Amino acid sequence: MNKSYLPDELVGVNPIAAMPFTSEGKVDIVSFISMIEHLKNTGCNGITLFGIASEFYKLTEKEKEQLATIFVQMLSSSEVYSCISVTDHATEIAVERAKFYQQLGSNCLMLLPPFFLKPTTEQIVYHICSVLEVVSIPVLVQYAPGETGLDIPPEAMAEISRRYPHAVFKIECNPPVEYCRELLQYKPDTVILNGYAGLYMLDMLDIGGKGVMPGCSFTEIYVAIYDLYQQGETEKAKKVHADLLRYIQRWMSHCEYIIKVEKQILARRGIISSGYCRLPSYDVGQDDADIEGFLVLFSKYLK
């Protein structure tokens, strides 16, 4: 039986699993298994499947079910918690998907609220609450207004947390600090993790955030920064983070850009076989030297 997690146990570094494809665009199950095995040994606290960095929007229903099953099985006896994102736009389908992933054995869920054709805030809140109503495991409600165009006020998020104690939040507005500070004023015990490639990782930890949810191709660097911070070595943490920012600030200028870069890094590190992204994708050919420089700079972390 899988270990149960309380919301306040969802801390630390929780990378979003990339989605390996063959050079012909088929899901590469062998590389996926290799990547999850690698991530289990990076020192991360959790792994999330079907986030934006997983290119969930380019997967079939059959592929998602197969991948979710493998993912949960691989982490079932691990100290690393499993998290699967519910990304369906229709509330009724999202409810059924959430129940399925909980039954499958996922330790927690992430929930991307609907955004296509701009639903109202009331409809979005109803969608979130409908999913929270049918599962008992923690649910990371994702707030990514830059990618979705959504606007959910901090007060509405705090009210969701009051109604559903198993609700936690992945906040990745740009910047996220003021939004999260306001949310914590409304409800100080709210559990918040930050996405957005960890651009604001240290600022978020400073105000009471519990962890970071970046991409997965250089997880070890985020683990090193987080561990230094937890050990009180804040200046060292800031130095490593500043070096990282030189790269990720530019790569995060477009989601498909950093997805492609991270896939290239995973392939160069031998963790997956190909850096292919299903089309449409971002061309990073001009960034080859940049990627190589990154790998050299951080080589001591990326064994």
VOBA-1610 file (N, C-alpha, C; in pm, whole numbers, padded with zeros to 5 digits, always signed):
BEGIN
Met+00084-00120+00000Met+00000+00000+00000Met+00087+00125+00000Asn+00051+00224-00082Asn+00130+00345-00092Asn+00122+00426+00037Lys+00231+00494+00068Lys+00234+00583+00184Lys+00137+00700+00163Ser+00071+00741+00271Ser-00016+00857+00265Ser+00062+00982+00305Tyr+00032+01092+00240Tyr+00100+01218+00268Tyr-00001+01323+00314Leu+00037+01399+00416Leu-00040+01515+00456Leu+00002+01635+00371Pro-00085+01734+00356Pro-00048+01849+00272Pro+00085+01914+00311Asp+00111+01927+00442Asp+00235+01995+00482Asp+00360+01909+00468Glu+00342+01785+00417Glu+00457+01700+00387Glu+00502+01716+00241Leu+00427+01793+00164Leu+00464+01817+00024Leu+00559+01936+00019Val+00684+01908+00049Val+00785+02013+00059Val+00903+01980-00032Gly+00996+02075-00041Gly+01122+02049-00109Gly+01115+02063-00259Val+01190+01979-00328Val+01204+01986-00473Val+01117+01878-00538Asn+01026+01921-00622Asn+00932+01831-00688Asn+00933+01861-00838Pro+01026+01799-00914Pro+01037+01830-01057Pro+00919+01777-01138Ile+00890+01846-01246Ile+00789+01801-01342Ile+00856+01711-01444Ala+00809+01588-01454Ala+00869+01492-01546Ala+00853+01538-01691Ala+00962+01535-01765Ala+00955+01560-01909Ala+00893+01439-01978Met+00858+01455-02105Met+00800+01344-02179Met+00892+01303-02293Pro+00965+01192-02277Pro+01057+01149-02383Pro+00983+01094-02504Phe+01024+01138-02621Phe+00973+01085-02747Phe+01090+01031-02829Thr+01062+00936-02914Thr+01162+00894-03011Thr+01177+01003-03116Ser+01278+00992-03201Ser+01298+01091-03307Ser+01184+01090-03408Glu+01100+00984-03403Glu+00983+00978-03491Glu+00857+01030-03422Gly+00869+01073-03294Gly+00755+01131-03224Gly+00671+01032-03146Lys+00719+00908-03128Lys+00647+00811-03046Lys+00689+00827-02901Val+00599+00801-02806Val+00636+00803-02665Val+00743+00696-02641Asp+00852+00736-02579Asp+00965+00646-02555Asp+00956+00593-02412Ile+00892+00479-02396Ile+00868+00422-02263Ile+01000+00385-02195Val+01094+00332-02271Val+01224+00293-02213Val+01293+00415-02153Ser+01295+00526-02228Ser+01356+00649-02177Ser+01278+00705-02060Phe+01146+00692-02064Phe+01063+00741-01953Phe+01099+00669-01823Ile+01111+00538-01831Ile+01148+00458-01713Ile+01288+00496-01666Ser+01381+00511-01759Ser+01517+00552-01725Ser+01518+00687-01655Met+01438+00780-01705Met+01432+00915-01648Met+01375+00914-01505Ile+01269+00838-01484Ile+01209+00832-01349Ile+01306+00765-01252Glu+01375+00661-01296Glu+01476+00598-01210Glu+01585+00698-01173His+01628+00775-01272His+01729+00879-01246His+01677+00980-01143Leu+01555+01029-01162Leu+01500+01132-01074Leu+01484+01083-00931Lys+01452+00956-00916Lys+01437+00899-00781Lys+01565+00910-00701Asn+01679+00920-00770Asn+01809+00920-00703Asn+01876+01058-00701Thr+01800+01163-00727Thr+01857+01298-00729Thr+01848+01368-00595Gly+01775+01309-00500Gly+01751+01376-00373Gly+01624+01458-00371Cys+01545+01451-00479Cys+01420+01526-00483Cys+01318+01464-00388Asn+01217+01541-00353Asn+01115+01494-00258Asn+00996+01432-00328Gly+00964+01481-00446Gly+00850+01429-00522Gly+00877+01443-00670Ile+00790+01381-00751Ile+00795+01396-00897Ile+00652+01411-00945Thr+00630+01504-01037Thr+00496+01527-01091Thr+00492+01493-01239Leu+00385+01425-01278Leu+00363+01385-01417Leu+00246+01464-01475Phe+00257+01498-01602Phe+00155+01570-01680Phe+00142+01718-01644Gly+00252+01778-01596Gly+00256+01923-01589Gly+00278+01979-01729Ile+00284+02110-01740Ile+00308+02172-01871Ile+00440+02124-01929Ala+00542+02108-01843Ala+00672+02059-01889Ala+00668+01915-01937Ser+00558+01843-01906Ser+00541+01706-01956Ser+00477+01703-02093Glu+00449+01820-02150Glu+00379+01828-02279Glu+00250+01747-02277Phe+00174+01758-02169Phe+00052+01679-02154Phe-00046+01704-02269Tyr-00042+01823-02324Tyr-00134+01864-02430Tyr-00100+01800-02564Lys+00008+01721-02569Lys+00048+01652-02692Lys+00037+01501-02678Leu-00035+01454-02574Leu-00046+01311-02547Leu-00189+01261-02570Thr-00200+01135-02614Thr-00332+01074-02630Thr-00379+01020-02494Glu-00508+00989-02487Glu-00565+00933-02363Glu-00499+00798-02330Lys-00477+00717-02431Lys-00415+00586-02410Lys-00274+00601-02356Glu-00199+00695-02412Glu-00062+00719-02365Glu-00061+00766-02220Lys-00152+00855-02186Lys-00157+00907-02049Lys-00186+00795-01949Glu-00279+00709-01982Glu-00314+00602-01889Glu-00196+00507-01869Gln-00127+00472-01978Gln-00011+00383-01967Gln+00100+00448-01885Leu+00129+00574-01913Leu+00236+00645-01844Leu+00204+00662-01696Ala+00080+00696-01664Ala+00041+00715-01524Ala+00056+00585-01446Thr+00019+00474-01507Thr+00028+00344-01440Thr+00174+00309-01411Ile+00260+00325-01511Ile+00403+00298-01491Ile+00461+00389-01383Phe+00426+00517-01390Phe+00477+00619-01298Phe+00445+00584-01153Val+00320+00553-01126Val+00278+00522-00988Val+00347+00395-00940Gln+00354+00294-01026Gln+00420+00169-00987Gln+00567+00192-00952Met+00634+00277-01028Met+00777+00300-01005Met+00805+00374-00874Leu+00710+00455-00830Leu+00731+00532-00708Leu+00660+00472-00586Ser+00589+00363-00605Ser+00505+00308-00497Ser+00585+00266-00375Ser+00709+00220-00393Ser+00791+00177-00279Ser+00905+00275-00252Ser+00893+00395-00308Ser+00999+00495-00297Ser+00965+00596-00188Glu+01067+00665-00139Glu+01045+00777-00046Glu+01010+00905-00122Val+01010+00898-00253Val+00975+01012-00337Val+00825+01005-00367Tyr+00752+01111-00336Tyr+00606+01105-00355Tyr+00569+01129-00502Ser+00462+01061-00543Ser+00412+01073-00680Ser+00297+01174-00684Cys+00297+01253-00790Cys+00192+01352-00811Cys+00153+01348-00959Ile+00024+01342-00988Ile-00021+01340-01127Ile-00116+01457-01148Ser-00097+01529-01258Ser-00177+01647-01285Ser-00306+01612-01360Val-00415+01670-01313Val-00546+01660-01378Val-00561+01786-01463Thr-00566+01769-01594Thr-00561+01884-01685Thr-00687+01899-01771Asp-00786+01816-01747Asp-00907+01819-01830Asp-00983+01950-01815His-01034+02001-01926His-01105+02128-01923His-01247+02114-01868Ala-01311+02001-01895Ala-01448+01979-01848Ala-01448+01933-01703Thr-01530+01996-01621Thr-01535+01963-01479Thr-01572+01817-01457Glu-01670+01768-01531Glu-01714+01630-01512Glu-01601+01531-01542Ile-01524+01558-01646Ile-01413+01468-01681Ile-01300+01480-01579Ala-01272+01603-01536Ala-01167+01623-01435Ala-01198+01548-01307Val-01323+01548-01267Val-01366+01476-01146Val-01338+01326-01160Glu-01375+01269-01275Glu-01352+01126-01296Glu-01204+01094-01305Arg-01128+01183-01368Arg-00984+01162-01381Arg-00917+01165-01244Ala-00956+01259-01160Ala-00899+01269-01026Ala-00926+01142-00946Lys-01047+01092-00954Lys-01081+00968-00882Lys-00998+00851-00934Phe-00978+00847-01066Phe-00899+00740-01125Phe-00755+00744-01078Tyr-00693+00864-01077Tyr-00554+00874-01034Tyr-00537+00842-00886Gln-00635+00879-00804Gln-00628+00842-00662Gln-00638+00691-00647Gln-00730+00629-00720Gln-00746+00484-00713Gln-00621+00412-00766Leu-00557+00472-00864Leu-00435+00415-00920Leu-00322+00409-00817Gly-00325+00503-00720Gly-00226+00502-00614Gly-00137+00624-00608Ser-00171+00730-00683Ser-00090+00851-00677Ser-00099+00911-00536Asn+00015+00958-00485Asn+00017+01014-00350Asn-00054+01148-00340Cys-00052+01224-00449Cys-00122+01352-00452Cys-00152+01387-00597Leu-00228+01491-00617Leu-00264+01537-00750Leu-00221+01681-00768Met-00204+01721-00893Met-00198+01862-00928Met-00321+01889-01014Leu-00373+02010-01007Leu-00494+02043-01082Leu-00472+02172-01159Leu-00476+02161-01292Leu-00470+02278-01378Leu-00614+02320-01408Pro-00659+02433-01355Pro-00798+02474-01379Pro-00824+02504-01526Pro-00950+02497-01568Pro-00983+02523-01709Pro-00957+02668-01746Phe-00912+02690-01870Phe-00884+02826-01913Phe-00926+02855-02057Phe-00951+02750-02137Phe-00988+02770-02277Phe-01120+02849-02285Leu-01123+02951-02368Leu-01240+03037-02387Leu-01281+03113-02261Lys-01185+03132-02170Lys-01198+03223-02057Lys-01324+03200-01971Pro-01329+03091-01898Pro-01438+03073-01802Pro-01432+03180-01693Thr-01543+03202-01624Thr-01547+03302-01518Thr-01473+03250-01394Thr-01438+03341-01305Thr-01373+03301-01179Thr-01462+03205-01102Glu-01594+03231-01103Glu-01688+03143-01032Glu-01685+03001-01091Gln-01679+02991-01223Gln-01674+02859-01287Gln-01543+02788-01255Ile-01435+02863-01250Ile-01304+02805-01219Ile-01303+02752-01076Val-01353+02833-00983Val-01358+02791-00842Val-01447+02667-00827Tyr-01559+02664-00899Tyr-01648+02546-00894Tyr-01573+02422-00944His-01497+02436-01050His-01419+02325-01105His-01319+02274-01001Ile-01245+02366-00940Ile-01146+02327-00839Ile-01213+02255-00723Cys-01321+02313-00673Cys-01390+02254-00557Cys-01452+02119-00590Ser-01498+02103-00713Ser-01559+01975-00754Ser-01457+01863-00749Val-01333+01892-00790Val-01226+01791-00782Val-01188+01764-00638Leu-01172+01870-00559Leu-01135+01854-00418Leu-01241+01774-00342Glu-01363+01785-00386Glu-01475+01718-00317Glu-01468+01566-00328Val-01407+01514-00435Val-01418+01370-00462Val-01292+01291-00429Val-01186+01360-00386Val-01062+01289-00349Val-01020+01330-00209Ser-00941+01245-00146Ser-00893+01272-00010Ser-00743+01301-00005Ile-00672+01268-00113Ile-00528+01295-00116Ile-00504+01444-00142Pro-00386+01497-00106Pro-00358+01639-00131Pro-00369+01674-00279Val-00419+01793-00306Val-00433+01843-00443Val-00363+01977-00455Leu-00261+01982-00541Leu-00188+02106-00569Leu-00263+02185-00676Val-00333+02288-00635Val-00406+02372-00730Val-00304+02463-00800Gln-00299+02453-00932Gln-00198+02524-01010Gln-00251+02660-01053Tyr-00170+02763-01033Tyr-00206+02897-01076Tyr-00094+02950-01164Ala-00117+02948-01296Ala-00016+02990-01394Ala-00080+03091-01489Pro-00107+03214-01444Pro-00181+03309-01526Pro-00111+03348-01655Gly+00022+03344-01657Gly+00094+03379-01779Gly+00066+03281-01892Glu+00045+03154-01856Glu+00020+03049-01955Glu-00128+03031-01984Thr-00213+03059-01885Thr-00356+03030-01899Thr-00444+03153-01916Gly-00393+03271-01875Gly-00475+03391-01879Gly-00575+03399-01765Leu-00566+03305-01670Leu-00659+03301-01557Leu-00628+03409-01455Asp-00730+03454-01387Asp-00711+03543-01274Asp-00793+03490-01157Ile-00723+03431-01059Ile-00789+03382-00938Ile-00734+03464-00821Pro-00813+03549-00759Pro-00761+03634-00651Pro-00711+03552-00533Pro-00610+03601-00460Pro-00559+03529-00343Pro-00667+03498-00240Glu-00763+03588-00225Glu-00871+03565-00128Glu-00954+03443-00165Ala-00976+03423-00296Ala-01052+03305-00341Ala-00973+03178-00315Met-00842+03182-00337Met-00756+03067-00307Met-00759+03035-00158Ala-00753+03138-00074Ala-00755+03117+00071Ala-00887+03053+00114Glu-00996+03094+00053Glu-01126+03037+00087Glu-01133+02889+00047Ile-01075+02856-00067Ile-01068+02715-00108Ile-00991+02634-00004Ser-00879+02690+00042Ser-00796+02621+00142Ser-00872+02601+00273Arg-00954+02698+00311Arg-01034+02685+00435Arg-01137+02574+00420Arg-01200+02567+00305Arg-01305+02466+00283Arg-01249+02326+00267Tyr-01128+02318+00209Tyr-01069+02188+00177Tyr-00926+02184+00231Pro-00906+02127+00350Pro-00772+02126+00412Pro-00667+02050+00331His-00711+01964+00237His-00614+01891+00157His-00574+01968+00030Ala-00617+02094+00020Ala-00576+02178-00093Ala-00443+02244-00063Val-00351+02232-00156Val-00223+02304-00152Val-00210+02378-00286Phe-00107+02458-00301Phe-00105+02545-00418Phe+00032+02549-00484Lys+00029+02542-00618Lys+00148+02566-00698Lys+00128+02701-00767Ile+00199+02800-00717Ile+00182+02937-00767Ile+00298+02972-00859Glu+00267+03013-00982Glu+00372+03048-01076Glu+00334+03169-01161Cys+00276+03268-01094Cys+00263+03397-01163Cys+00401+03463-01164Asn+00416+03564-01246Asn+00548+03624-01266Asn+00541+03776-01242Pro+00589+03823-01124Pro+00648+03746-01013Pro+00540+03694-00917Pro+00572+03594-00835Pro+00471+03533-00748Pro+00470+03585-00605Val+00571+03662-00566Val+00592+03689-00423Val+00477+03766-00361Glu+00432+03875-00423Glu+00325+03955-00364Glu+00195+03877-00358Tyr+00166+03802-00463Tyr+00045+03719-00464Tyr+00048+03621-00347Cys+00161+03554-00328Cys+00172+03454-00223Cys+00173+03518-00084Arg+00236+03632-00073Arg+00235+03702+00056Arg+00092+03738+00096Glu+00012+03782-00001Glu-00128+03815+00028Glu-00208+03690+00064Leu-00184+03581-00010Leu-00252+03454+00021Leu-00220+03408+00162Leu-00095+03421+00202Leu-00054+03379+00336Leu-00108+03473+00444Gln-00134+03596+00410Gln-00199+03687+00505Gln-00342+03643+00531Tyr-00411+03600+00426Tyr-00547+03551+00442Tyr-00550+03419+00520Lys-00451+03332+00492Lys-00448+03201+00558Lys-00302+03160+00578Pro-00244+03192+00693Pro-00100+03175+00716Pro-00048+03032+00704Asp-00134+02931+00725Asp-00085+02793+00718Asp-00101+02731+00579Thr-00133+02812+00478Thr-00146+02761+00342Thr-00012+02703+00294Val-00018+02585+00234Val+00102+02522+00179Val+00118+02567+00034Ile+00232+02632+00005Ile+00257+02687-00129Ile+00390+02634-00182Leu+00388+02583-00303Leu+00510+02554-00378Leu+00513+02646-00499Asn+00631+02672-00549Asn+00648+02764-00660Asn+00699+02691-00783Gly+00643+02722-00898Gly+00691+02666-01023Gly+00779+02766-01095Tyr+00751+02786-01224Tyr+00818+02887-01306Tyr+00969+02869-01307Ala+01011+02743-01317Ala+01154+02707-01329Ala+01237+02747-01208Gly+01169+02782-01097Gly+01243+02820-00977Gly+01308+02956-00986Leu+01260+03042-01077Leu+01317+03177-01089Leu+01312+03252-00957Tyr+01204+03229-00881Tyr+01183+03301-00755Tyr+01195+03207-00635Met+01268+03101-00653Met+01276+02995-00552Met+01314+03048-00413Leu+01421+03124-00404Leu+01468+03171-00274Leu+01377+03277-00215Asp+01325+03366-00299Asp+01230+03466-00251Asp+01107+03399-00192Met+01062+03293-00256Met+00943+03222-00209Met+00970+03148-00078Leu+01086+03089-00064Leu+01121+03024+00062Leu+01129+03128+00174Asp+01177+03247+00142Asp+01190+03353+00242Asp+01055+03395+00300Ile+00949+03391+00219Ile+00820+03438+00268Ile+00732+03326+00322Gly+00783+03202+00320Gly+00706+03091+00375Gly+00665+02984+00277Gly+00713+02992+00153Gly+00689+02885+00058Gly+00758+02757+00103Lys+00706+02644+00059Lys+00756+02515+00108Lys+00846+02441+00010Gly+00853+02486-00114Gly+00937+02414-00209Gly+00923+02467-00350Val+00981+02394-00444Val+00988+02438-00582Val+00954+02322-00676Met+00886+02355-00787Met+00847+02255-00887Met+00900+02299-01023Pro+01026+02271-01053Pro+01086+02311-01180Pro+01075+02198-01283Gly+01142+02214-01396Gly+01160+02102-01488Gly+01254+02000-01427Cys+01283+01893-01500Cys+01353+01780-01437Cys+01493+01753-01491Ser+01544+01835-01583Ser+01668+01795-01650Ser+01793+01827-01568Phe+01781+01916-01471Phe+01894+01944-01381Phe+01843+01957-01238Thr+01766+01859-01197Thr+01705+01856-01064Thr+01809+01869-00953Glu+01925+01810-00975Glu+02029+01810-00871Glu+02069+01952-00829Ile+02061+02047-00922Ile+02098+02185-00889Ile+01995+02246-00794Tyr+01867+02222-00821Tyr+01762+02272-00732Tyr+01773+02206-00594Val+01804+02078-00591Val+01821+02008-00463Val+01936+02070-00385Ala+02046+02102-00453Ala+02161+02163-00386Ala+02124+02299-00328Ile+02052+02380-00405Ile+02010+02512-00358Ile+01917+02499-00237Tyr+01820+02410-00249Tyr+01723+02390-00140Tyr+01793+02341-00013Asp+01883+02246-00028Asp+01954+02192+00089Asp+02041+02298+00155Leu+02111+02378+00075Leu+02192+02487+00131Leu+02105+02585+00210Tyr+01990+02617+00153Tyr+01898+02710+00221Tyr+01851+02651+00354Gln+01812+02524+00352Gln+01762+02459+00474Gln+01871+02449+00581Gln+01994+02440+00538Gln+02107+02431+00631Gln+02154+02567+00681Gly+02089+02674+00638Gly+02127+02809+00680Gly+02240+02869+00598Glu+02282+02799+00492Glu+02390+02849+00406Glu+02330+02935+00296Thr+02264+03045+00337Thr+02187+03122+00240Thr+02273+03192+00136Glu+02391+03238+00173Glu+02477+03305+00076Glu+02524+03208-00032Lys+02558+03087+00010Lys+02598+02985-00088Lys+02480+02950-00178Ala+02362+02939-00118Ala+02242+02909-00197Ala+02217+03019-00300Lys+02233+03144-00258Lys+02213+03258-00349Lys+02314+03257-00463Lys+02437+03216-00434Lys+02540+03214-00538Lys+02507+03110-00646Val+02469+02990-00603Val+02434+02886-00701Val+02310+02928-00779His+02213+02984-00709His+02089+03028-00775His+02117+03139-00875Ala+02205+03232-00839Ala+02240+03342-00931Ala+02305+03288-01058Asp+02391+03188-01044Asp+02452+03125-01162Asp+02345+03060-01249Leu+02247+02996-01185Leu+02139+02930-01258Leu+02052+03032-01331Leu+02025+03144-01266Leu+01939+03247-01325Leu+01994+03299-01458Arg+02124+03301-01474Arg+02184+03348-01599Arg+02128+03273-01719Tyr+02091+03149-01697Tyr+02039+03065-01806Tyr+01886+03060-01806Ile+01827+03030-01690Ile+01682+03003-01691Ile+01598+03128-01712Gln+01651+03245-01682Gln+01574+03366-01709Gln+01546+03379-01859Arg+01644+03347-01940Arg+01625+03354-02085Arg+01543+03236-02135Trp+01574+03115-02086Trp+01502+02998-02132Trp+01353+03005-02098Met+01319+03072-01987Met+01179+03081-01947Met+01103+03191-02020Ser+01162+03251-02121Ser+01092+03354-02197Ser+00974+03295-02275His+00974+03162-02292His+00862+03093-02358His+00861+02949-02308Cys+00743+02900-02273Cys+00733+02764-02217Cys+00793+02658-02310Glu+00758+02667-02439Glu+00809+02566-02533Glu+00961+02576-02548Tyr+01016+02694-02522Tyr+01160+02714-02529Tyr+01230+02633-02421Ile+01189+02652-02295Ile+01258+02580-02187Ile+01227+02430-02191Ile+01108+02393-02238Ile+01078+02250-02253Ile+01178+02186-02349Lys+01201+02253-02463Lys+01295+02199-02562Lys+01437+02195-02508Val+01479+02303-02440Val+01614+02308-02384Val+01633+02195-02282Glu+01535+02178-02195Glu+01548+02074-02092Glu+01552+01934-02155Lys+01478+01913-02261Lys+01484+01783-02329Lys+01622+01761-02390Gln+01680+01867-02447Gln+01814+01857-02503Gln+01916+01823-02394Ile+01901+01885-02277Ile+01992+01857-02165Ile+01976+01712-02119Leu+01854+01665-02106Leu+01831+01526-02066Leu+01896+01430-02164Ala+01885+01461-02294Ala+01944+01374-02396Ala+02097+01378-02389Arg+02153+01497-02373Arg+02299+01508-02365Arg+02355+01439-02242Arg+02277+01436-02136Arg+02321+01369-02014Arg+02301+01217-02023Gly+02241+01169-02129Gly+02220+01026-02147Gly+02104+00970-02067Ile+02017+01058-02018Ile+01904+01014-01936Ile+01788+00970-02024Ile+01770+01036-02138Ile+01672+00994-02239Ile+01745+00983-02372Ser+01683+00915-02467Ser+01751+00888-02594Ser+01747+01002-02693Ser+01641+01084-02688Ser+01624+01190-02787Ser+01564+01314-02721Gly+01604+01430-02771Gly+01548+01555-02723Gly+01428+01601-02803Tyr+01368+01510-02878Tyr+01258+01545-02968Tyr+01135+01591-02890Cys+01070+01696-02940Cys+00940+01739-02889Cys+00837+01724-03001Arg+00719+01675-02967Arg+00614+01669-03069Arg+00581+01811-03117Leu+00549+01819-03245Leu+00525+01949-03308Leu+00386+02004-03271Pro+00375+02136-03264Pro+00479+02237-03286Pro+00572+02248-03167Ser+00698+02277-03195Ser+00797+02289-03088Ser+00889+02406-03118Tyr+00978+02434-03025Tyr+01066+02550-03033Tyr+01202+02508-03088Asp+01257+02587-03177Asp+01389+02558-03234Asp+01497+02619-03145Val+01582+02534-03088Val+01689+02585-03001Val+01827+02560-03061Gly+01833+02541-03191Gly+01961+02513-03256Gly+02068+02615-03224Gln+02029+02743-03215Gln+02125+02850-03188Gln+02174+02847-03044Asp+02112+02768-02959Asp+02148+02766-02817Asp+02238+02648-02780Asp+02291+02578-02878Asp+02376+02464-02850Asp+02495+02501-02761Ala+02561+02611-02794Ala+02677+02654-02715Ala+02635+02693-02575Asp+02518+02755-02565Asp+02464+02795-02435Asp+02441+02673-02346Ile+02382+02570-02402Ile+02356+02447-02328Ile+02488+02383-02285Glu+02584+02382-02375Glu+02714+02324-02343Glu+02781+02401-02229Gly+02774+02532-02233Gly+02831+02614-02127Gly+02762+02588-01993Phe+02632+02570-01997Phe+02556+02538-01876Phe+02603+02406-01816Leu+02618+02304-01899Leu+02660+02172-01852Leu+02801+02175-01793Val+02888+02256-01852Val+03024+02269-01798Val+03021+02340-01664Leu+02947+02451-01654Leu+02941+02530-01532Leu+02889+02447-01413Phe+02789+02364-01440Phe+02725+02291-01332Phe+02766+02144-01328Ser+02880+02112-01388Ser+02921+01971-01402Ser+02937+01902-01266Lys+02973+01975-01163Lys+02995+01909-01033Lys+02864+01859-00973Tyr+02753+01916-01015Tyr+02623+01870-00965Tyr+02563+01762-01055Leu+02596+01766-01183Leu+02531+01680-01281Leu+02620+01562-01317Lys+02638+01473-01221Lys+02726+01357-01242Lys+02665+01258-01338
//
